[in-house]
Amino acid sequence: MQTTTSILDEAWELSPSVALRPEPFGALAYHFGTRKLTFLKRPELVALVERLAELPDVRSALTAVGIAPKQHAAYADALAALAATDMIRLRDAVSKESVA
């Protein structure tokens, strides 16, 4: 699992195998490859995941969606859990797979 510090300074994006479905509580994330369903229980987390690919790193995305710096570590932990199940991926990893 990624560390909080490394996630904050890296470029991530939603896995190409994942679809988000908006829900009143946040969203459902469904991974078509693993058939795993994950509940994103905070609208702020959904906004963060949706903005990851647009910004240079997680820290920039956190700021862009209005998450206070004192909450960055908690959101980084949530992203680490999503990364562990391939819901999000490092952008460089996806690019390298496309080239190979």
N, C-alpha and C positions, 0 to 999 in steps of 0.2 A: 504494500500500500504506500502511496505517495505521502511525503511529509507535508505539513501545513505550509511551511516556508517555501518548499519547492513548487507546490501547486500555485501559490500566489504569484510567482514570477514566471510561470510558463504559459504557453498559448494552447488552449484547449478548444474543442468544439463538440457538438452533439455527434455521436457516432452515426455514420450513414445508415446503419441498420436499425435506428431508433426513430420512432414517431412519438410526438407529444400530443395528447388530447386534453384540451382545456377542461377543467372541472371547477365547480364552485370553490373547492378547497385549495386549488392549485392546478395540478395536472397529473395525468397518468402517463408514464413513459413505458412504451412497449418495445422490446428488442425482438425483431423478427428472426434473428439467428438463433437466439437462445430461448425464445418464447418467455422471457422473464418480464414480469410486470412490476413496475416500481411506482409508488405513490410519491409525488413531490407535493408535500403538504403545506407549502408556503408559496403564495404568489410571487414573493421576492425571489425565491429560489428558481422558480420557473422563468422569471424575467432574466435572471442571471444566466441560466443555461441557454436561453435563447440568444443572448448577446455575446456569448463567449467567442464565437467565430468572427465577430466584427471588430474585436479589440485586440491589442497586442499581447495582453496577459490577463490573468484572473483579477489581479489587483485593479487594473483599469476598468474591467467589467463591473466589479463590485462598486467602484466609485460611480460609474455611469448609471447604475440602477438605484443609487441612493442608499446603499448599505453603509452604515456607520463603521469607521475603522475598528472600533472596539468589538464589532461583530464579525470581522473578517475571518478570524480563526475558526469560528463555528461554521461559517459557510464553506471555508476551505475543507473542513472535515467532511461536510456533506458532499462536496465535490469528489473528495478522495473515495468515499463510499460508492459514488456513481462510477468513478473510474475503475474501481475494482471489479465491477460487473459489466464493463464495456459500454455503459450508457453514454459516457463521454470519452473522448480520446485526445491525446496530444495531437496537435495539428501536424507536426513534423512526421509523426508515425503514419498518419493517413497518407500524406504526400509520398512517403517512401514506398508504401504498399502500392500506390497507383503506378509508380515508375517501374517497380519490379515485375 
